[in-house]
Amino acid sequence: MAWCIDQGQLRRHAQRIRTQLDLARARSVKLALAAGCRFATPPAGLFGWVDTGVDTDALSQRMLDVGYLLAPGGLFHARRQPSTLMRINFCTTQEAQFWKTFARIRGGV
């Protein structure tokens, strides 16, 4: 590890990961906005908060039925209360197919 740090490999690796995350975030944000979501907080880091406009408990269950695991906003409250907010992982939501499925299912919730 000391050699990696001394040679700058750790720094270069961290920069590559940051660059990949920035690209993933940009793709996810663009697709989320196109799917009719708005961000509750400015997109940053690995996760973002989107307002879906529907109950995310029901939405996340229907998305799970087709293979997508989501984090409904109610999970992040001390007392699990309904929420239209959903936490997304920018790396796992950068594909257009996810957002097409999301839009279709959200329309039926």
N, C-alpha and C positions, 0 to 999 in steps of 0.2 A: 504494500500500500504506500509506504514511504517513497519507493521508487516511482510509482505512478504519479504521486503528487509532485515529486521533484521534477519529473520529466514533463509535467503539464498535461498528462493524459486524462486525469480526472477533470480538469478544467475544460478540456476540449470535449470530453464526453458529456459533461453537464451542459455545455453550449449547444451540442447537437440535440440533446433531449429538449432543451428550451425552444429551439427552432422548430422541432417537430410538433411540440405542444402548441406553439403560436399558430402554425399552419392548421392544425386540427381545430383549434378554437375558432379561427376565422371561417373555416368551412361550416362548422356547427352553427355558429351565429347566423351566417347567411341563410342556411337551410331552416333554422328555427324561425327566423323572421318571415321567410317566405311561407312557412306553414301557419302563420297567423299568431305566433307567440310573441310576447314582449318580455324583455328582461327586467326582472324586479330589481336587480343590482347590475352595475356595469360588469360585463363579462371579463373575468380575469382568472388566472390560475388554471387548475384542472377541472373545477366544477363551476357550474353557473345555475342561477335561479331563474326559471321562466314561469310566467303566468300563463297557464293554459286556457283559462276561461271556463274550465269544467272541474268537477270534483276529481282530484288526482288519485284518490283511493280506488274509485271505480275504473278510471282510466288505466292505472297501473295494473290492475287485475286483468283487464281485457288485453293489455299489451303483453302481459306474462303468458296468457293463453296462446299467443302467436310467437312466443320465444324471446320477448324483450323484457329485461328486468329493469324497472325504474324505481326511483326513490320519491314516493309521494311526499308532499310537504308535511302531512300529518305526522310522519315519522320523527320529525324534528321539533315537535312540541312536547312539553312535559305531560300535558293531558292531550292525548291524541284527538285532535279536532279536525273536521273537514277543512280542506284547503284547495285552492286552485293553483298553488305554487308547486313546482316540481324541480328537484335538483337533477341536473344532467351532468354526465361526465363528457367532457368535450371530445375525448378520444374515442368513445364508443357511440357517439351520435353524429359522426361526420359523414355518414353515408346517406345518400338521397333516399334509399329504400326505407330506412328507419323512419324518416319524416313523412314519406308517402303513407306508410302504415299508420303512423301516429295521426295524421290528418284524417284518414279514413275512420279510424276507431274513435277519435275525438268527436267526429260528427255524429256518431251513434250513441254517445254517452249521455 
